[in-house]
């Protein structure tokens, strides 16, 4: 199938925009590459420290400097249900790497916090910052320069983006990402949402709510709704960094263990010593990033990735923005309905066809770049597959020709909707993202008076006092990364949903985040620039008529221009946001972080090479990511 012209146009725009910084990135990648094992650069003292505690046979392999060494970088802890299974993965990986002719070492661990635990709490103000902290921890783990490849164990919200950002800063090393899989299905997400709304209305007790939540989040594995964690896993697969079909296999199953072992063996196969050298910095190129955006849109994935994919791209020297998301969303059909965009959970999606089905449908529709590198070699078509066990043998079969349940996943010829459900809205309030895949068409345009709040606690106090039973647009201010770390405001969802269900026209506008579980209430989020960066959201006053319209892409205060420009910015006492729950340790992040549309990062793009080194911009419609192409960028 010919590539869709809009996909080609957006990709070419990204290639041209990124030419200088991508060339600099590849230059640094090539400079870090070493013929032979990476640890060959270490002195005898360095090397002795590096294998002092290793078993004798593995120590001998490392000492001889012939076999590849694979780093294990893990975000394991046993508080996160999604990450608890990783406790057992290093032993599986070490054995598999040894059998494949290499040696594996546990290189380091990274933090892993759960937004589900910190939601609505002060700790949530560290959540976004944890992504770059994880990237830094990954860099520290790899800084020993002992390794020829790495496997990365992570699942949840900021964790996989952080691991990938760290991996890309060691882009000369091959990388394989290893998921843990979702928990089995428990209480339905629809029933959970119903009880949450009843609790917000005072019609359910705390004990009833806790019983409901415990029945939903009930065992080891990832939460089963389609939030950021499961979006991460789908994106790793569509970017070619997972083995096919690996994303949504339940933990503590023979198939899960077989996939983990195969990931370790694959990491060895990608090393220079094995003859198929494929560094992660070559896999994650402009086309892979576009494929990730398409996959996010086609499945109704998390709005958090309008930050994280920008940050991931930035780490590889690639520049994308919300215009790219918006333009692709207009042509990418919605192929999946997973809660909160539908009633099915991620296990139902996997059983109905899963990632392999979606990838094949998008490829056949010309909506993905097939000519990309992956951990399997060249071409995304190899990832249109499912994993199975035949006896004890891991095998991959083609994705099913037809969906097992078209209420969950559909072919591109019969999508749930013609667009991807993420819209850029802009106007005199700034630029923001709206996810409308779960918002009914009649709720996608709201024009109502503004009610301003400087915290989610202030909003909830007004709700509980019965002051919000009217049409309004809630403006939750001072929630950007510089103000308080850009926490998710998902705790507001039940209250807003109740007001909408009562017949009021309501919408949310905020420079904060709304969560990967953004739901049925229209919300313009990530408003950029934020108030502390001079953004106009601080000019809004109670009673201003605001227009939030996903259909026209409008985010505006209907205030005369002269009056609007003359208004002073609102101020707020943010001193309490910087102290307690460890927040004082992250003052640097709040001061140094970039705008939301720039990925909310604390790191910069690579510095372009001198003008004396000319750059070649590849053509998006040809196979520039096939063998030799990255080197062509530097010629």
MIFI-452746 format. One record per residue (C-alpha): x, y, z; residue number from 1; residue in three letters. Coordinates in steps of 0.2 Angstrom, whole numbers, plus 5000, padded with zeros to 4 digits. Layout:
N
> X,Y,Z,NUM,ala
...
END
This chain:
635
> 5000,5000,5000,1,unk
> 5007,5017,4995,2,unk
> 5011,5029,5010,3,unk
> 4997,5040,5015,4,unk
> 5001,5058,5008,5,unk
> 4998,5066,5025,6,unk
> 5010,5054,5034,7,unk
> 5023,5057,5021,8,unk
> 5021,5076,5022,9,unk
> 5022,5076,5041,10,unk
> 5037,5065,5041,11,unk
> 5046,5075,5028,12,unk
> 5042,5091,5039,13,unk
> 5050,5082,5054,14,unk
> 5065,5077,5044,15,unk
> 5069,5094,5038,16,unk
> 5065,5102,5055,17,unk
> 5077,5090,5064,18,unk
> 5091,5088,5051,19,unk
> 5104,5098,5061,20,unk
> 5101,5091,5078,21,unk
> 5098,5073,5071,22,unk
> 5115,5074,5062,23,unk
> 5123,5079,5078,24,unk
> 5115,5065,5088,25,unk
> 5121,5052,5075,26,unk
> 5138,5060,5076,27,unk
> 5139,5057,5094,28,unk
> 5132,5040,5093,29,unk
> 5146,5035,5080,30,unk
> 5159,5043,5091,31,unk
> 5154,5032,5106,32,unk
> 5154,5016,5096,33,unk
> 5169,5005,5099,34,unk
> 5176,4990,5088,35,unk
> 5176,4975,5099,36,unk
> 5168,4974,5116,37,unk
> 5165,4991,5125,38,unk
> 5174,4986,5141,39,unk
> 5190,4985,5130,40,unk
> 5192,5003,5134,41,unk
> 5193,5000,5152,42,unk
> 5209,4999,5162,43,unk
> 5214,4983,5172,44,unk
> 5208,4991,5188,45,unk
> 5192,4997,5180,46,unk
> 5188,4980,5173,47,unk
> 5193,4971,5189,48,unk
> 5180,4982,5199,49,unk
> 5167,4978,5186,50,unk
> 5167,4959,5188,51,unk
> 5174,4957,5205,52,unk
> 5158,4949,5212,53,unk
> 5154,4939,5197,54,unk
> 5153,4920,5196,55,unk
> 5169,4912,5190,56,unk
> 5164,4907,5173,57,unk
> 5155,4923,5169,58,unk
> 5171,4933,5176,59,unk
> 5182,4923,5164,60,unk
> 5171,4928,5149,61,unk
> 5171,4946,5154,62,unk
> 5190,4945,5157,63,unk
> 5194,4937,5140,64,unk
> 5184,4952,5132,65,unk
> 5177,4942,5118,66,unk
> 5159,4938,5123,67,unk
> 5146,4953,5123,68,unk
> 5140,4959,5140,69,unk
> 5122,4964,5142,70,unk
> 5116,4977,5155,71,unk
> 5100,4974,5164,72,unk
> 5092,4990,5170,73,unk
> 5076,4988,5180,74,unk
> 5063,4998,5188,75,unk
> 5058,4984,5199,76,unk
> 5049,4987,5216,77,unk
> 5036,4977,5224,78,unk
> 5024,4991,5228,79,unk
> 5019,4994,5210,80,unk
> 5009,4980,5205,81,unk
> 5015,4982,5187,82,unk
> 5033,4981,5192,83,unk
> 5032,4967,5205,84,unk
> 5035,4953,5192,85,unk
> 5052,4960,5187,86,unk
> 5059,4953,5203,87,unk
> 5061,4937,5194,88,unk
> 5067,4943,5177,89,unk
> 5085,4946,5180,90,unk
> 5088,4927,5183,91,unk
> 5079,4922,5168,92,unk
> 5088,4935,5157,93,unk
> 5105,4930,5164,94,unk
> 5102,4912,5160,95,unk
> 5096,4916,5142,96,unk
> 5110,4928,5138,97,unk
> 5123,4915,5144,98,unk
> 5114,4902,5133,99,unk
> 5115,4914,5118,100,unk
> 5134,4916,5120,101,unk
> 5135,4932,5131,102,unk
> 5135,4938,5149,103,unk
> 5122,4948,5158,104,unk
> 5125,4959,5173,105,unk
> 5112,4969,5183,106,unk
> 5118,4986,5179,107,unk
> 5107,4997,5190,108,unk
> 5089,5001,5196,109,unk
> 5079,5016,5193,110,unk
> 5065,5024,5203,111,unk
> 5047,5019,5199,112,unk
> 5033,5029,5206,113,unk
> 5014,5025,5204,114,unk
> 5003,5039,5199,115,unk
> 4988,5029,5205,116,unk
> 4995,5030,5223,117,unk
> 5000,5048,5222,118,unk
> 4985,5054,5212,119,unk
> 4978,5070,5221,120,unk
> 4992,5069,5234,121,unk
> 5008,5080,5236,122,unk
> 5019,5066,5229,123,unk
> 5010,5068,5212,124,unk
> 5020,5084,5210,125,unk
> 5036,5074,5208,126,unk
> 5028,5062,5195,127,unk
> 5033,5071,5179,128,unk
> 5050,5075,5186,129,unk
> 5053,5057,5189,130,unk
> 5054,5053,5171,131,unk
> 5070,5063,5169,132,unk
> 5076,5056,5185,133,unk
> 5074,5039,5178,134,unk
> 5083,5044,5163,135,unk
> 5098,5050,5173,136,unk
> 5098,5034,5184,137,unk
> 5098,5024,5168,138,unk
> 5113,5034,5162,139,unk
> 5122,5031,5179,140,unk
> 5119,5012,5177,141,unk
> 5127,5012,5159,142,unk
> 5141,5024,5163,143,unk
> 5152,5010,5169,144,unk
> 5155,5007,5150,145,unk
> 5155,4988,5153,146,unk
> 5141,4984,5141,147,unk
> 5138,4980,5123,148,unk
> 5119,4980,5124,149,unk
> 5105,4982,5137,150,unk
> 5088,4976,5142,151,unk
> 5076,4988,5150,152,unk
> 5063,4982,5162,153,unk
> 5049,4995,5164,154,unk
> 5030,4997,5162,155,unk
> 5022,5012,5170,156,unk
> 5019,5030,5166,157,unk
> 5035,5040,5167,158,unk
> 5046,5025,5168,159,unk
> 5046,5018,5151,160,unk
> 5049,5035,5143,161,unk
> 5063,5038,5156,162,unk
> 5071,5022,5152,163,unk
> 5070,5025,5133,164,unk
> 5077,5043,5135,165,unk
> 5091,5036,5145,166,unk
> 5094,5022,5133,167,unk
> 5095,5035,5118,168,unk
> 5108,5045,5127,169,unk
> 5118,5028,5126,170,unk
> 5111,5027,5108,171,unk
> 5126,5017,5102,172,unk
> 5120,5002,5112,173,unk
> 5107,4990,5106,174,unk
> 5092,4990,5117,175,unk
> 5077,4978,5120,176,unk
> 5063,4983,5131,177,unk
> 5055,4970,5142,178,unk
> 5037,4972,5149,179,unk
> 5029,4963,5163,180,unk
> 5011,4962,5157,181,unk
> 4994,4967,5163,182,unk
> 4985,4959,5178,183,unk
> 4970,4948,5174,184,unk
> 4954,4957,5172,185,unk
> 4944,4961,5188,186,unk
> 4930,4972,5192,187,unk
> 4925,4981,5176,188,unk
> 4932,4999,5173,189,unk
> 4914,5005,5169,190,unk
> 4908,4999,5186,191,unk
> 4923,5006,5195,192,unk
> 4919,5023,5187,193,unk
> 4901,5022,5192,194,unk
> 4906,5019,5210,195,unk
> 4918,5033,5210,196,unk
> 4905,5045,5204,197,unk
> 4893,5039,5218,198,unk
> 4907,5042,5230,199,unk
> 4910,5060,5224,200,unk
> 4891,5063,5226,201,unk
> 4891,5056,5244,202,unk
> 4881,5041,5239,203,unk
> 4894,5028,5242,204,unk
> 4904,5026,5258,205,unk
> 4923,5025,5258,206,unk
> 4922,5007,5263,207,unk
> 4912,5004,5247,208,unk
> 4924,5014,5236,209,unk
> 4939,5004,5243,210,unk
> 4931,4988,5240,211,unk
> 4927,4993,5222,212,unk
> 4945,4999,5219,213,unk
> 4953,4983,5227,214,unk
> 4942,4972,5216,215,unk
> 4948,4982,5201,216,unk
> 4967,4983,5205,217,unk
> 4969,4966,5213,218,unk
> 4985,4957,5208,219,unk
> 5002,4958,5200,220,unk
> 5003,4966,5183,221,unk
> 4998,4982,5175,222,unk
> 4981,4991,5178,223,unk
> 4970,4985,5164,224,unk
> 4963,5002,5158,225,unk
> 4971,5010,5143,226,unk
> 4981,5024,5152,227,unk
> 4999,5029,5150,228,unk
> 5006,5012,5156,229,unk
> 4998,5002,5143,230,unk
> 5000,5015,5130,231,unk
> 5019,5014,5134,232,unk
> 5018,4995,5130,233,unk
> 5009,4997,5114,234,unk
> 5021,5011,5108,235,unk
> 5037,5001,5112,236,unk
> 5030,4987,5101,237,unk
> 5025,4998,5087,238,unk
> 5042,5006,5088,239,unk
> 5050,4989,5086,240,unk
> 5058,4989,5103,241,unk
> 5048,4974,5110,242,unk
> 5047,4956,5103,243,unk
> 5030,4955,5094,244,unk
> 5015,4952,5104,245,unk
> 5025,4954,5121,246,unk
> 5016,4969,5127,247,unk
> 5000,4962,5135,248,unk
> 5004,4944,5140,249,unk
> 5000,4941,5159,250,unk
> 5014,4940,5171,251,unk
> 5018,4923,5180,252,unk
> 5014,4913,5165,253,unk
> 5025,4901,5154,254,unk
> 5023,4912,5139,255,unk
> 5028,4928,5149,256,unk
> 5044,4919,5155,257,unk
> 5048,4913,5137,258,unk
> 5046,4930,5130,259,unk
> 5058,4937,5143,260,unk
> 5071,4924,5139,261,unk
> 5069,4927,5121,262,unk
> 5072,4946,5124,263,unk
> 5088,4942,5133,264,unk
> 5094,4931,5118,265,unk
> 5089,4945,5106,266,unk
> 5099,4958,5115,267,unk
> 5114,4947,5112,268,unk
> 5110,4945,5093,269,unk
> 5110,4964,5091,270,unk
> 5128,4966,5097,271,unk
> 5142,4970,5086,272,unk
> 5150,4954,5091,273,unk
> 5135,4944,5085,274,unk
> 5136,4952,5068,275,unk
> 5119,4961,5068,276,unk
> 5124,4977,5076,277,unk
> 5108,4987,5078,278,unk
> 5110,5002,5091,279,unk
> 5094,5009,5098,280,unk
> 5099,5026,5091,281,unk
> 5096,5020,5074,282,unk
> 5080,5011,5078,283,unk
> 5072,5027,5085,284,unk
> 5073,5038,5070,285,unk
> 5060,5051,5063,286,unk
> 5050,5037,5055,287,unk
> 5049,5027,5071,288,unk
> 5043,5042,5080,289,unk
> 5029,5046,5067,290,unk
> 5024,5027,5069,291,unk
> 5023,5030,5088,292,unk
> 5012,5045,5086,293,unk
> 5001,5035,5073,294,unk
> 4999,5021,5085,295,unk
> 4994,5032,5100,296,unk
> 4981,5040,5089,297,unk
> 4974,5024,5082,298,unk
> 4971,5016,5099,299,unk
> 4965,5032,5109,300,unk
> 4981,5032,5119,301,unk
> 4986,5043,5134,302,unk
> 4988,5062,5132,303,unk
> 5003,5061,5143,304,unk
> 5012,5055,5127,305,unk
> 5010,5072,5119,306,unk
> 5023,5076,5132,307,unk
> 5033,5060,5132,308,unk
> 5035,5057,5114,309,unk
> 5041,5074,5111,310,unk
> 5054,5071,5125,311,unk
> 5059,5054,5118,312,unk
> 5061,5062,5100,313,unk
> 5072,5076,5108,314,unk
> 5083,5063,5116,315,unk
> 5087,5056,5098,316,unk
> 5089,5073,5091,317,unk
> 5072,5074,5083,318,unk
> 5060,5089,5085,319,unk
> 5041,5086,5085,320,unk
> 5027,5097,5091,321,unk
> 5008,5097,5093,322,unk
> 5005,5102,5075,323,unk
> 5012,5085,5070,324,unk
> 5000,5076,5082,325,unk
> 4985,5086,5076,326,unk
> 4989,5084,5058,327,unk
> 4991,5065,5059,328,unk
> 4975,5064,5070,329,unk
> 4965,5071,5056,330,unk
> 4969,5056,5045,331,unk
> 4972,5042,5057,332,unk
> 4956,5032,5061,333,unk
> 4952,5025,5078,334,unk
> 4954,5006,5077,335,unk
> 4952,5002,5096,336,unk
> 4940,5005,5110,337,unk
> 4948,5002,5126,338,unk
> 4943,5010,5143,339,unk
> 4941,5025,5145,340,unk
> 4937,5026,5127,341,unk
> 4926,5010,5128,342,unk
> 4921,4996,5140,343,unk
> 4934,4983,5136,344,unk
> 4950,4982,5145,345,unk
> 4968,4978,5139,346,unk
> 4966,4960,5141,347,unk
> 4950,4960,5130,348,unk
> 4960,4970,5117,349,unk
> 4974,4958,5117,350,unk
> 4962,4943,5115,351,unk
> 4953,4952,5101,352,unk
> 4968,4954,5090,353,unk
> 4980,4966,5100,354,unk
> 4995,4976,5093,355,unk
> 4999,4964,5079,356,unk
> 4982,4966,5072,357,unk
> 4983,4985,5073,358,unk
> 5000,4986,5066,359,unk
> 4995,4976,5051,360,unk
> 4979,4986,5048,361,unk
> 4989,5003,5049,362,unk
> 5002,4996,5037,363,unk
> 4990,4990,5024,364,unk
> 4981,5007,5025,365,unk
> 4998,5016,5021,366,unk
> 4997,5024,5039,367,unk
> 5014,5017,5046,368,unk
> 5031,5017,5039,369,unk
> 5036,4999,5035,370,unk
> 5054,5003,5030,371,unk
> 5061,5005,5048,372,unk
> 5073,4996,5058,373,unk
> 5067,4985,5073,374,unk
> 5075,4973,5085,375,unk
> 5070,4959,5073,376,unk
> 5080,4968,5059,377,unk
> 5072,4978,5044,378,unk
> 5054,4981,5042,379,unk
> 5039,4983,5054,380,unk
> 5029,4969,5045,381,unk
> 5038,4956,5056,382,unk
> 5029,4964,5071,383,unk
> 5012,4960,5064,384,unk
> 5012,4944,5074,385,unk
> 5006,4935,5090,386,unk
> 5017,4925,5102,387,unk
> 5012,4907,5107,388,unk
> 5020,4892,5115,389,unk
> 5021,4876,5106,390,unk
> 5026,4864,5120,391,unk
> 5041,4874,5127,392,unk
> 5045,4882,5111,393,unk
> 5041,4901,5108,394,unk
> 5034,4904,5091,395,unk
> 5026,4919,5082,396,unk
> 5011,4917,5071,397,unk
> 5003,4930,5060,398,unk
> 4991,4942,5068,399,unk
> 4973,4936,5065,400,unk
> 4965,4940,5049,401,unk
> 4949,4946,5057,402,unk
> 4946,4954,5074,403,unk
> 4938,4942,5087,404,unk
> 4927,4956,5094,405,unk
> 4924,4971,5083,406,unk
> 4917,4980,5098,407,unk
> 4935,4981,5104,408,unk
> 4946,4982,5089,409,unk
> 4942,4985,5070,410,unk
> 4950,4985,5053,411,unk
> 4955,5001,5045,412,unk
> 4941,4999,5033,413,unk
> 4928,5000,5047,414,unk
> 4935,5011,5061,415,unk
> 4926,5017,5076,416,unk
> 4929,5035,5070,417,unk
> 4938,5043,5055,418,unk
> 4951,5053,5066,419,unk
> 4963,5049,5080,420,unk
> 4954,5059,5094,421,unk
> 4968,5071,5099,422,unk
> 4965,5089,5094,423,unk
> 4976,5104,5095,424,unk
> 4966,5119,5102,425,unk
> 4973,5137,5102,426,unk
> 4969,5155,5103,427,unk
> 4972,5169,5115,428,unk
> 4973,5157,5130,429,unk
> 4988,5148,5122,430,unk
> 4990,5131,5114,431,unk
> 4983,5115,5122,432,unk
> 4979,5097,5119,433,unk
> 4961,5089,5119,434,unk
> 4958,5071,5119,435,unk
> 4940,5068,5113,436,unk
> 4940,5050,5109,437,unk
> 4929,5047,5125,438,unk
> 4919,5063,5123,439,unk
> 4902,5063,5115,440,unk
> 4901,5074,5100,441,unk
> 4888,5085,5109,442,unk
> 4900,5089,5122,443,unk
> 4915,5094,5111,444,unk
> 4911,5112,5110,445,unk
> 4908,5122,5126,446,unk
> 4905,5141,5128,447,unk
> 4902,5146,5146,448,unk
> 4908,5158,5159,449,unk
> 4925,5155,5167,450,unk
> 4927,5150,5185,451,unk
> 4946,5151,5191,452,unk
> 4954,5140,5204,453,unk
> 4972,5139,5209,454,unk
> 4972,5121,5215,455,unk
> 4962,5106,5213,456,unk
> 4958,5106,5231,457,unk
> 4949,5123,5229,458,unk
> 4939,5116,5215,459,unk
> 4933,5101,5225,460,unk
> 4929,5113,5240,461,unk
> 4917,5123,5228,462,unk
> 4910,5107,5221,463,unk
> 4906,5100,5239,464,unk
> 4899,5116,5244,465,unk
> 4886,5115,5229,466,unk
> 4893,5131,5221,467,unk
> 4896,5122,5203,468,unk
> 4879,5117,5198,469,unk
> 4878,5128,5182,470,unk
> 4887,5130,5165,471,unk
> 4905,5134,5167,472,unk
> 4923,5132,5161,473,unk
> 4934,5127,5176,474,unk
> 4951,5136,5174,475,unk
> 4963,5127,5185,476,unk
> 4979,5138,5185,477,unk
> 4997,5136,5191,478,unk
> 4998,5118,5188,479,unk
> 5012,5119,5175,480,unk
> 5029,5111,5177,481,unk
> 5037,5127,5183,482,unk
> 5023,5130,5195,483,unk
> 5021,5113,5204,484,unk
> 5028,5100,5193,485,unk
> 5012,5098,5182,486,unk
> 5002,5085,5192,487,unk
> 4988,5075,5185,488,unk
> 4971,5082,5189,489,unk
> 4962,5065,5187,490,unk
> 4954,5066,5204,491,unk
> 4943,5080,5197,492,unk
> 4935,5068,5184,493,unk
> 4921,5061,5195,494,unk
> 4915,5078,5200,495,unk
> 4915,5085,5182,496,unk
> 4907,5070,5175,497,unk
> 4893,5071,5188,498,unk
> 4890,5089,5183,499,unk
> 4890,5085,5165,500,unk
> 4878,5070,5168,501,unk
> 4866,5083,5177,502,unk
> 4864,5092,5161,503,unk
> 4877,5107,5164,504,unk
> 4889,5112,5150,505,unk
> 4906,5110,5158,506,unk
> 4924,5110,5152,507,unk
> 4941,5110,5160,508,unk
> 4956,5121,5155,509,unk
> 4972,5119,5164,510,unk
> 4991,5120,5162,511,unk
> 4992,5104,5171,512,unk
> 4989,5086,5165,513,unk
> 4973,5076,5166,514,unk
> 4980,5059,5165,515,unk
> 4981,5044,5153,516,unk
> 4963,5040,5159,517,unk
> 4956,5056,5152,518,unk
> 4937,5053,5151,519,unk
> 4921,5060,5145,520,unk
> 4922,5078,5150,521,unk
> 4930,5090,5137,522,unk
> 4947,5096,5144,523,unk
> 4960,5107,5136,524,unk
> 4976,5102,5145,525,unk
> 4995,5106,5145,526,unk
> 4990,5124,5141,527,unk
> 5007,5131,5135,528,unk
> 5015,5142,5139,529,unk
> 5011,5141,5157,530,unk
> 5007,5156,5168,531,unk
> 5025,5156,5175,532,unk
> 5032,5157,5158,533,unk
> 5021,5172,5153,534,unk
> 5007,5162,5147,535,unk
> 4990,5171,5145,536,unk
> 4980,5159,5156,537,unk
> 4984,5171,5170,538,unk
> 4973,5184,5162,539,unk
> 4957,5175,5164,540,unk
> 4945,5182,5177,541,unk
> 4929,5174,5184,542,unk
> 4914,5177,5172,543,unk
> 4924,5179,5156,544,unk
> 4916,5170,5142,545,unk
> 4927,5156,5136,546,unk
> 4926,5145,5121,547,unk
> 4933,5127,5121,548,unk
> 4929,5119,5104,549,unk
> 4938,5103,5098,550,unk
> 4928,5105,5082,551,unk
> 4936,5121,5077,552,unk
> 4952,5120,5087,553,unk
> 4948,5135,5097,554,unk
> 4954,5139,5115,555,unk
> 4949,5158,5118,556,unk
> 4943,5170,5130,557,unk
> 4929,5181,5121,558,unk
> 4936,5197,5129,559,unk
> 4940,5213,5118,560,unk
> 4958,5212,5112,561,unk
> 4963,5229,5120,562,unk
> 4956,5224,5137,563,unk
> 4964,5207,5136,564,unk
> 4981,5214,5132,565,unk
> 4980,5227,5146,566,unk
> 4976,5214,5160,567,unk
> 4989,5210,5172,568,unk
> 4994,5191,5176,569,unk
> 4986,5183,5191,570,unk
> 4997,5179,5205,571,unk
> 4997,5165,5218,572,unk
> 5007,5160,5233,573,unk
> 5016,5144,5227,574,unk
> 5028,5143,5242,575,unk
> 5019,5128,5249,576,unk
> 5022,5118,5232,577,unk
> 5041,5118,5235,578,unk
> 5042,5110,5252,579,unk
> 5037,5093,5259,580,unk
> 5036,5075,5252,581,unk
> 5053,5078,5245,582,unk
> 5048,5092,5233,583,unk
> 5062,5104,5239,584,unk
> 5074,5092,5231,585,unk
> 5066,5095,5214,586,unk
> 5068,5114,5214,587,unk
> 5081,5113,5200,588,unk
> 5068,5104,5189,589,unk
> 5055,5117,5192,590,unk
> 5067,5131,5187,591,unk
> 5075,5122,5172,592,unk
> 5061,5113,5164,593,unk
> 5055,5117,5146,594,unk
> 5038,5120,5141,595,unk
> 5025,5107,5139,596,unk
> 5025,5107,5120,597,unk
> 5044,5105,5121,598,unk
> 5042,5089,5131,599,unk
> 5043,5097,5148,600,unk
> 5062,5091,5149,601,unk
> 5077,5096,5159,602,unk
> 5089,5091,5145,603,unk
> 5092,5100,5128,604,unk
> 5093,5095,5110,605,unk
> 5110,5090,5103,606,unk
> 5120,5105,5098,607,unk
> 5121,5106,5079,608,unk
> 5137,5102,5070,609,unk
> 5148,5116,5062,610,unk
> 5141,5122,5046,611,unk
> 5156,5115,5037,612,unk
> 5148,5098,5039,613,unk
> 5134,5098,5026,614,unk
> 5118,5088,5030,615,unk
> 5107,5078,5019,616,unk
> 5089,5077,5023,617,unk
> 5081,5060,5017,618,unk
> 5065,5058,5008,619,unk
> 5051,5052,5019,620,unk
> 5044,5041,5006,621,unk
> 5059,5030,5003,622,unk
> 5068,5018,5014,623,unk
> 5080,5030,5022,624,unk
> 5080,5020,5038,625,unk
> 5086,5004,5030,626,unk
> 5105,4999,5030,627,unk
> 5117,5014,5028,628,unk
> 5104,5027,5029,629,unk
> 5109,5035,5046,630,unk
> 5127,5037,5040,631,unk
> 5120,5046,5024,632,unk
> 5113,5060,5035,633,unk
> 5131,5064,5040,634,unk
> 5138,5064,5022,635,unk
END
